[in-house]
Every structure is written in structure tokens, then in C-alpha cells.
Amino acid sequence: MRAIISVIGDDRKGIIAKVCACLYEREVNVLDITQTLLQEYFTMVMLVDLKDCTCSFEALQTALTQVGQEMGLSIRIQNEEIFNAMHRV
């Protein structure tokens, strides 16, 4: 299974490192990543592979939410199929 992770918040050092460390600790592979600054706002979208993930999707979601709370970020994860269905025109 693959998933889309979105990260939005005020720019600060270590955002990518902290999010990727959370994923690495759970054996989640980052397939693609894009990040940019929109004025002072950091935005990042990641495509990740969950096939080797060592925890449930819900546990991963909780861990990412915790990272977001610690850093003042909004972090969301969605199953790729649900993401695609929601964004079909």
C-alpha cells in the first residue's frame, strides 16, 4: 500500500529530518518528495510505501500527528487510493 503525506506549517529547521526520522523508525520508504516555501509557509507532499511498515496505519497516523504537534505543523496521511478518488474530477 502507498500513501500520501502532506505537511504544512511555519518554516523552521528540521522539518524534513523529523518527519523522515518518524517514517524511518517504522520502516516506511519515501518514494517521492516535493517541498517548497509559500512565503513563510513550509509545504511538503510525500509519496510513501507502507508495505514494510512495522505498525498499523492508525499508529503511523498518530505518530505523524504527534510530530506535527511538537513542531507546530499540520501533518496528514491518506491512503493513495482514497487520495486519488477524492481528487478525481
Summary of the structure (lengths in Angstrom):
residues: 89
radius of gyration: 12.6
end to end distance: 23.0
largest distance: 36.4
contacts: 245
relative contact order: 0.29
helix: 37%
strand: 39%
